[in-house]
């Protein structure tokens, strides 16, 4: 029989409930430990409210996971497309940047990233955001564009269960967003005025990138990882409208292949001739307020070259042109005909994904001077609608045949477009001979020019690798036309020299050591 020492007996009698309390606590702890394995991570995540942050289950390759969504939830109306990107991580970086810089604009938005082609990440990624109920999509998109980011209003179907590998699928929202990518321009059953989202002021052809894309009026590099400008304006949400009377009978050329007449040849020759007597900026932008003269370009060692391609898309040749540009690592600007481009959405997307710029070359490649202002506006605005539905961001307008009027320039400006021409015509539309095209580049194609080519002639695609090689040998640095204009405008702006600053001198320091002259405050204009 176990005996309790006499010394311990009084203590037990003084605190009779202490042992029972210890046994109760031990039993409770043991019960909790035994119950823990029954709780899975998924069960824990399901206890979170919809307004709380989701559990991060992504790998290191996906540092920016999307917000949690309930599978099968319905989108509250239209959605916003915030840019196109080469990688998923770039898209989430852009979203994080927008959240950090403009937190008030991202309230009520639920972002998702999906594959542009619905197959692989190599085809590009698209960042979209669904809106909470009660948010004005058009007003919000305007504010996002005003903040320097890309924004595109799109229609979003109800979300469905995601297919494919569950480990690589975030939520049902990306699958629904991928289904919203249009393969052809939408047609509304009833006419309505197109919705237009305000872009950057027309005084500068390029907003501050992307997207863009885009970018780019995007101040963040990630926002313009795919395109120099991020997409702006409305696309799928803007229905097609019937043309006005002056544009109703306009017909686009088959395959975008324009047949140029002798009168067209004279017009295009005059443009090139006049460019030799003007400054470089006004040669390309007829309504530019400032200009840059050849002496300034020589002093600045100006060597930027812009390859531009008009017309098309042609069913085979335009793809060949794109392949050559991508292989050579040259970014160019492409001006397609809107009514032809609506049948080649994949090609337009591929241009954007390759970092090239898409411009506006009218809807039917008609002589717009024969139309009234409403007809001209329709040709420009409808082309923008089509191109934006494929993720492009046209901010430059090149009038067909290079023919324009002051009225047309004003209409383009009202549509937030900068009107542009060229300085060197390769005459590929005339000679149709690869060797002659290359020879013309050797004799007339200096550095710092904007070159006119066409995406519809097999001889152009054949000559293009040699054209690029010749221009590189002359010292050309290839950029898009928007970048060319933006950087040229910085040379055209007035230069201010502060009082008391020494005069810059190209001479060696040893030859100017004894010079003490200073330049008074002045403003010089190139």
Buried (B, 14 or more C-beta within 10 A) or exposed (E): EEEEEEEEEEEEEEEEEEEEEEEEEEEEEEEEEEEEEEEEEEEEEEEEEEEEEBBEEBEEEBEBBBBBBEEEBEBBBBBBBBBBBBBBBBBBBBBBBBBEBBEEBBEBBBBBBBBBBBEEBEBBBBBBBBBEEEBEBBEBBBBBBBBBBBBBBBBBEEBEEBEEEEEEBBBBBBBBBBBBBBEEBBEEEEEEEBBBBEBBEBEBBBBEBBBBBBBBBBBBBBBBBBBBBBBBBBBBBBBBBEBBEBBEEBEBBEBBBBEBEEEBBEBBEEBBEBBEEBBBBBBBBBBBEBBBBEEBBEEBEBBBBBBBBBBBBBBEBBBBBBBBBBEBEBBBBBBBBBBBBBBBBBBBBBBBBBBBBBBBBBBBBBBBBEBBBBBBBBBBBBBBBBBBBBBBBBBBBBBBBBBBEEBBBBBBBEBBBBBBBBBBBBBBBBBEBBEBBBBBBEEBBBBBBBBBBBBBBBBBBBBBBBBBEBBBEBEBEBBBBBBBBBBBBEBBEEEEBEEEEEEEEEEEEEEBEEEEEEBEEEEEEB
